[in-house]
Amino acid sequence: MKKTLATTAALLAFLGTAYAATVQGTIQSVDPTTKSITLDDGKIYQLSPEATVGKLKVGAKVAVTVDDKTGMVTSIKKSS
């Protein structure tokens, strides 16, 4: 009984967490109007409306973390 309750609690905690995917690539374009970037995989990644794109440069290698539920970028970090 205790094992079942522990398993159920762990499963519910897992289901409540946000899923995120991290993609690595090189920035091909930055669009400050739409607050989006395009990576060398050809995909366009949408940043949050509050994000600033001023420091993002074409040619920079980055790791982009995207929220699977919203499709919005949650973080961008330099990568090697």
N, CA and C of each residue as an Amber inpcrd file, in Angstrom:
protein
   240
   0.8240000  -1.1930000   0.0000000   0.0000000   0.0000000   0.0000000
   0.8680000   1.2570000   0.0000000   1.8720000   1.2800000   0.8830000
   2.7420000   2.4470000   0.9540000   3.5190000   2.6180000  -0.3510000
   3.9020000   1.4870000  -0.9430000   4.6500000   1.5370000  -2.1980000
   3.7820000   2.1320000  -3.3130000   2.5220000   1.7720000  -3.3400000
   1.6020000   2.2930000  -4.3430000   1.4110000   3.7950000  -4.1760000
   1.2540000   4.2380000  -2.9350000   1.0940000   5.6650000  -2.6770000
   2.3450000   6.4410000  -3.0580000   3.5080000   5.9040000  -2.7550000
   4.7630000   6.5720000  -3.0990000   4.9180000   6.6590000  -4.6090000
   4.5870000   5.5960000  -5.3130000   4.6770000   5.5860000  -6.7710000
   3.7020000   6.5940000  -7.3780000   2.4990000   6.6430000  -6.8540000
   1.4940000   7.5790000  -7.3450000   1.9410000   9.0190000  -7.1030000
   2.4670000   9.2990000  -5.9260000   2.9380000  10.6510000  -5.6190000
   4.0870000  11.0510000  -6.5390000   5.0110000  10.1380000  -6.7890000
   6.1350000  10.4300000  -7.6830000   5.6390000  10.6750000  -9.1000000
   4.6840000   9.8960000  -9.5580000   4.1330000  10.0620000 -10.8900000
   3.4330000  11.4080000 -11.0410000   2.6530000  11.7940000 -10.0470000
   1.9650000  13.0820000 -10.0990000   2.9560000  14.2440000 -10.0850000
   4.0180000  14.1220000  -9.3130000   5.0370000  15.1760000  -9.2910000
   5.7050000  15.2790000 -10.6490000   5.9710000  14.1510000 -11.2720000
   6.6050000  14.1330000 -12.5820000   5.6990000  14.7520000 -13.6370000
   4.4160000  14.4640000 -13.5900000   3.4750000  14.9930000 -14.5710000
   3.2970000  16.4970000 -14.4250000   3.5050000  17.0310000 -13.2370000
   3.3350000  18.4500000 -13.0120000   4.5070000  19.2930000 -13.4730000
   5.6280000  18.6740000 -13.7730000   6.7900000  19.4510000 -14.1760000
   6.7010000  19.8310000 -15.6410000   7.3320000  20.9370000 -15.9730000
   7.3540000  21.3950000 -17.3620000   8.3980000  20.6170000 -18.1390000
   8.0790000  20.2990000 -19.3420000   9.0180000  19.6070000 -20.2090000
   9.7420000  20.6340000 -21.0590000  11.0320000  20.4280000 -21.2400000
  11.8200000  21.3510000 -22.0420000  12.8060000  20.5660000 -22.8870000
  13.0720000  21.0910000 -24.0530000  14.0540000  20.4870000 -24.9490000
  15.1580000  21.5050000 -25.1860000  16.3820000  21.0100000 -25.2630000
  17.5040000  21.8930000 -25.5570000  18.0400000  21.5490000 -26.9350000
  18.2050000  22.5780000 -27.7490000  18.6940000  22.4370000 -29.1180000
  19.9650000  23.2640000 -29.2460000  20.9860000  22.6890000 -29.8760000
  22.2120000  23.4390000 -30.1110000  22.3170000  23.7740000 -31.5830000
  22.8500000  24.9470000 -31.8620000  23.0020000  25.3520000 -33.2500000
  23.6630000  26.7090000 -33.3630000  23.7300000  27.1920000 -34.5900000
  24.3160000  28.4940000 -34.8890000  23.2070000  29.4390000 -35.3340000
  23.1920000  30.6400000 -34.7860000  22.1680000  31.6240000 -35.1450000
  22.3870000  32.0660000 -36.5920000  21.3610000  31.9060000 -37.4170000
  21.3970000  32.3330000 -38.8080000  20.7750000  33.7040000 -39.0030000
  19.7540000  34.0110000 -38.1840000  19.1300000  35.3390000 -38.2590000
  18.4530000  35.6700000 -36.9360000  18.3460000  36.9680000 -36.6830000
  17.6730000  37.4880000 -35.4950000  16.6470000  38.5040000 -35.9770000
  15.3910000  38.3450000 -35.5470000  14.3370000  39.2900000 -35.9390000
  13.8210000  40.0020000 -34.6940000  14.2820000  41.2390000 -34.4650000
  13.8330000  41.9590000 -33.2640000  12.3500000  42.3210000 -33.2950000
  11.7690000  42.4390000 -34.4670000  10.3550000  42.7950000 -34.5800000
   9.4660000  41.6760000 -34.0510000   9.7550000  40.4400000 -34.4450000
   8.9400000  39.2990000 -34.0140000   9.5280000  38.6040000 -32.7910000
  10.6860000  39.0940000 -32.3070000  11.3800000  38.4870000 -31.1690000
  11.6060000  37.0000000 -31.4170000  12.2670000  36.7020000 -32.5420000
  12.5430000  35.3140000 -32.8910000  13.9540000  35.1850000 -33.4550000
  14.4560000  33.9590000 -33.4010000  15.7480000  33.6500000 -34.0060000
  15.5830000  32.4340000 -34.8980000  16.4150000  32.3490000 -35.9060000
  16.4480000  31.1690000 -36.7680000  17.8160000  30.5430000 -36.5990000
  17.8170000  29.2300000 -36.3490000  19.0790000  28.5020000 -36.2160000
  19.4210000  27.8140000 -37.5310000  20.6130000  27.2420000 -37.5850000
  21.0790000  26.5970000 -38.8090000  20.2970000  25.3380000 -39.1710000
  19.3970000  24.8870000 -38.2840000  18.5250000  23.7590000 -38.6340000
  17.3120000  24.2360000 -39.4250000  17.2090000  25.5760000 -39.6170000
  16.1100000  26.1480000 -40.3850000  14.8770000  26.4570000 -39.5640000
  14.8640000  26.0450000 -38.3050000  13.6930000  26.2890000 -37.4630000
  13.7560000  27.6760000 -36.8420000  12.5740000  28.2580000 -36.6930000
  12.4360000  29.5650000 -36.0570000  12.0080000  29.3400000 -34.6170000
  12.7180000  29.9860000 -33.7030000  12.4400000  29.8440000 -32.2780000
  11.9390000  31.1750000 -31.7380000  10.7710000  31.1340000 -31.1020000
  10.1000000  32.3260000 -30.5990000  10.5600000  32.6370000 -29.1830000
  11.0060000  33.8800000 -28.9630000  11.3880000  34.3320000 -27.6350000
  10.1840000  34.9540000 -26.9470000  10.2680000  35.0870000 -25.6360000
   9.1550000  35.7010000 -24.9040000   9.0790000  37.1860000 -25.2520000
   7.9150000  37.7900000 -25.0970000   7.7550000  39.2100000 -25.4130000
   8.6890000  40.1160000 -24.5990000   9.0880000  39.6770000 -23.4020000
   9.9680000  40.4740000 -22.5460000  11.4420000  40.3530000 -22.9300000
  11.7800000  39.4030000 -23.7810000  13.1820000  39.1340000 -24.1230000
  13.7970000  40.2900000 -24.9070000  15.0850000  40.4740000 -24.6970000
  15.8290000  41.4470000 -25.4870000  16.7440000  40.6820000 -26.4300000
  16.7740000  41.0890000 -27.6750000  17.5510000  40.3740000 -28.6860000
  18.8440000  41.0980000 -29.0400000  19.1210000  42.2040000 -28.3750000
  20.2720000  43.0310000 -28.6960000  21.6130000  42.3210000 -28.6260000
  21.7680000  41.3600000 -27.7220000  23.0490000  40.6680000 -27.5590000
  23.1620000  39.4210000 -28.4390000  22.1030000  39.0430000 -29.1040000
  22.1370000  37.8570000 -29.9650000  22.7370000  38.2310000 -31.3130000
  23.7570000  37.5110000 -31.7150000  24.4800000  37.8250000 -32.9470000
  24.4290000  36.6620000 -33.9350000  24.2640000  36.9770000 -35.2020000
  24.3150000  35.9780000 -36.2660000  25.7000000  35.3420000 -36.2320000
  25.7340000  34.0150000 -36.3310000  26.9860000  33.2750000 -36.3040000
  27.3570000  32.7350000 -34.9390000  26.6560000  33.1830000 -33.8870000
  26.9460000  32.7020000 -32.5340000  26.4430000  31.2780000 -32.3620000
  27.2570000  30.4510000 -31.7070000  26.8440000  29.0840000 -31.3840000
  26.1340000  29.1340000 -30.0420000  24.9240000  28.5800000 -30.0050000
  24.0840000  28.6810000 -28.8150000  23.4120000  27.3530000 -28.4830000
  22.9880000  27.2560000 -27.2320000  22.1200000  26.1770000 -26.7720000
  20.8060000  26.8470000 -26.3780000  19.7410000  26.4690000 -27.0480000
  18.4280000  27.0770000 -26.8410000  17.5280000  26.0750000 -26.1330000
  16.9560000  26.4880000 -25.0140000  16.0180000  25.6370000 -24.2920000
  14.6060000  26.1310000 -24.5910000  13.7560000  25.1930000 -25.0130000
  12.3910000  25.5280000 -25.4420000  11.3950000  24.7740000 -24.5720000
  10.3860000  25.4710000 -24.0890000   9.3020000  24.8600000 -23.3290000
   8.4180000  24.0910000 -24.3090000   8.2640000  22.7890000 -24.0760000
   7.4900000  21.9520000 -24.9910000   6.0080000  22.3090000 -25.0220000
   5.4940000  22.8350000 -23.9340000   4.0750000  23.1800000 -23.8950000
   3.7710000  24.4410000 -24.6840000   4.5830000  25.4780000 -24.4850000
   4.2980000  26.7720000 -25.1080000   5.0740000  26.9910000 -26.4030000
   6.1810000  26.2680000 -26.5810000   7.0210000  26.4610000 -27.7510000
   7.9230000  27.6820000 -27.6420000   7.8840000  28.3570000 -26.5080000
   8.6840000  29.5630000 -26.2890000  10.0670000  29.2100000 -25.7670000
  11.0330000  30.0150000 -26.1660000  12.3940000  29.8660000 -25.6690000
  12.4390000  30.3000000 -24.2150000  13.0120000  29.4460000 -23.3680000
  13.1260000  29.7850000 -21.9510000  14.5380000  30.2400000 -21.5880000
  15.5300000  29.8300000 -22.3960000  16.8900000  30.3210000 -22.1650000
  17.7350000  30.1230000 -23.4090000  18.7190000  30.9960000 -23.5460000
  19.7100000  30.8990000 -24.6200000  21.0730000  31.0810000 -23.9740000
  21.9690000  30.1090000 -24.2010000  23.3110000  30.1940000 -23.6430000
  24.3180000  29.9430000 -24.7470000  25.4920000  30.5460000 -24.6110000
  26.5710000  30.2860000 -25.5510000  26.9740000  28.8240000 -25.4340000
  27.2930000  28.2210000 -26.5650000  27.7880000  26.8460000 -26.5410000
  29.0660000  26.7790000 -27.3690000  29.7350000  25.6640000 -27.2590000
  30.9880000  25.5290000 -28.0040000  30.8470000  24.5630000 -29.1620000
